[in-house]
């Protein structure tokens, strides 16, 4: 909290005028809450952690091309949602002024950290994704 210097009423010195507007519909609190809800959607629907675990467990095993493309699309969508969440949380921090409530700053900072970690997770999983292989024909019995 920013404290103003104490001025005596008869000192002849005017108090500095505050130029920031109070928070409104496009304030830091709004963007912080929006980022939180978008983070919940990202975590609950994109399955980034599960996809990362799958990619790690697959290793160098051959994977059909259609399955690799499906994983890639899921990683791109999940990573995009996490990036959008990070942008909204960063915007909330950028809009924060002296009248912004402390919970909004803490919320925006924590959402920004978690969403950036999810973006990093999506990028690492995308880079580790194995190349697709053509389906192997079944061997014919003799």
HUNORJO-V583924 format. One record per pair of residues at least 24 apart in sequence whose ideal C-beta (glycine too) atoms are under 6 Angstrom apart, sorted by the first residue. I is the first residue (numbers start at 0). J is the second residue. If there is no record, write none. Layout:
I&J  I&J
This chain:
1&97  19&96  19&98  21&98  27&91  27&94  27&95  27&99  27&103  28&103  30&87  30&90  30&91  31&91  31&103  31&106  31&107  33&87  34&84  34&87  34&88  34&110  35&106  35&110  37&84  38&84  38&110  38&114  41&80  41&81  41&84  45&77  45&80  47&77  47&117  47&120  47&121  50&74  50&124  51&120  51&124  54&124  54&127  54&128  57&129  61&132  62&129  63&134  64&131  67&131  74&121  74&124  74&125  77&121  78&118  78&121  81&114  81&117  81&118  82&118  84&114  85&111  85&114  85&115
